[in-house]
Amino acid sequence: MSASPIPFNRPVPAGREAEHLQACLASGRWCGDGPWTRKAQTMLEASQGFRKALLTPSCTAALEMAALLSGVGPGDEVILPSYTFVSTANAFALRGARLVFADSLATHPNLDAAAVEALVTPRTRVIVAMHYGGTACDMDALERLAERHGLLLVEDAAQCIGARHQGRPLGSIGAFGTFSFHETKNVACGEGGALVVNDPRFDLKAEIVREKGTNRAAFFRGEVDKYGWVDLGSSYLPSEFAAAVLVAQLEELDRINTRRIALWERYREALAPLARAGRIALPELPEGHGHNGHVFYVVTPDLATRTRLMAHLKADGISAVFHYQSLHKSPYFQDHHDGRPLPNSDRFSDCLLRLPLFASLTDEEVDRVVASVTAHLS
């Protein structure tokens, strides 16, 4: 009998999801910002040390909130990585800002802080750091740069729950941090996200933006006698059902991340001989960076090698997938790019391949993936 297929991702209940959903159903309170939402926010703040966490329907929504809160508009510039998901860019493009794409590091998909500094102009307002795979960008350099030029620093920490930089939780360093709880993430509720507000200047406005531009939250706290439209905003509240599932996942966060890190280490150790032979490159972990085992990837020497490796793994019943395509070369943006080559972003677009990694993946399945990769590349 042939071996069962190994998917790239498999969302699985971590604990009390069904119990919490049943309690939510029975409560009669299903819309957003109810007790399950508040419980999830409190858990995020307590477990991660976040100053203020607000659940959102997605990380995309959290990024859009960050863009609204930043106040950027036409004529303002936002520096961000080209190697990232389109939501990172869309949030600021929707406000009319000019996007200035920066390259990745040669050794890692993360933003190159030195490349960012060369792009700052008098019109720059925001720097967005996307932490790829739960591994931090050089936040020390980016913090210094933002402070020197009076810029807002936003962390796209979609993949980062539980990850740290020099002991500091990712998402807690910039003015805002944004998280995803999509089913591919370490903890998930199908679709979901969070905005972390680290700068107290934005507390009140964040509540208003999240409540469709109204001061509804202040009304329910008894601070005003009625609520109305006081600023721009949108509907950025998840349902209580999503929050109830997320609470169950957050209850198991440490166990989930511990297991994912163990699988990540198993991959890295087993594939090290291929890396030493120059057949692939493996993820690098700078000193002091505590990752969360979100993604394990290999980088092939060229696109043709990656294409053949993907086909070989597929034939073996293993789903491995590439990731982002350089946004500066996208059909939507390529005519707006200033023409600078971003070779590292393009290299990761062509050569990075993600291997299966999820909390219920077994050691034996990892060994099977490694054996297939090794058989092809050796």
Disulfide bonds with the S-S distance in Angstrom:
none
